[in-house]
Amino acid sequence: MESKLNLLEMNIKSTNRNRRRENSKLWPCPPEVGGPTPPRYVALLALAVPLVSVGCSHAPEYSIFGSFFPAWIFCSVGGLLLMVGARALIARTAIAEYLGAPVLAYLSIAIFFACMLWLFFYS
């Protein structure tokens, strides 16, 4: 009989705890000084820092016939061209039949080559 009462009390306590969570504000008050930092603030800070620091420098760009093209476009085109070469090599060596999701594999290869070109030329 006592175990049923304990289970009932535990159920009531957990229900009240869930109600408090649902009724809490979206942005709670800041934590006490010296207390633990809530994960919401850490996540907000992790999102805010990259967004604020994006405008710190200009991206490299090239003037072609008076129009400025960002360098990442050239890296993307180079990555795609290198991926086409890698695809021909993969098809020639019969590795292609072992690829589970070829679209994702070739997309990943293109992104890898584009990022490597960016790092090689602009870092």
C-alpha positions, 0 to 999 in steps of 0.5 A, a space after each residue: 500500500 505504501 508503494 502505491 502512495 509513493 508512486 502517486 506522490 512521485 507522479 504528482 511531483 513530476 506533474 507539478 514540475 512539468 507544469 512549472 516548465 511549461 509555464 516558465 518564460 521563454 527567456 528566464 532571468 539571468 543566473 545568480 552570480 556564481 551559479 551555473 549558466 543555463 544551456 540557453 545562454 550558452 547556445 545563444 552566445 554560441 550563435 551570436 559570436 559567429 554572426 557578429 564576427 562575420 563582418 570583420 573582414 572582406 572576402 577576397 574578390 576578383 574584378 572580371 570585366 568590371 564585375 566583382 566575383 567572390 573567390 568562393 565562386 571560383 573555389 566552388 567551380 574548381 571543386 565541381 571540376 575536380 569532383 567530375 575528375 574524381 567521379 571518372 576515376 571512381 567509375 573507371 576503378 569500379 568503386 562506384 558500385 560499392 557506394 551506398 549513396 552516390 549523390 551524397 558521396 559526390 556532393 561530399 567530394 565536391 565540397 571537400 575539394 572546394 574547401 581544400 582549394 579555398 584553404 590552399 589559395 586563401 588561408 
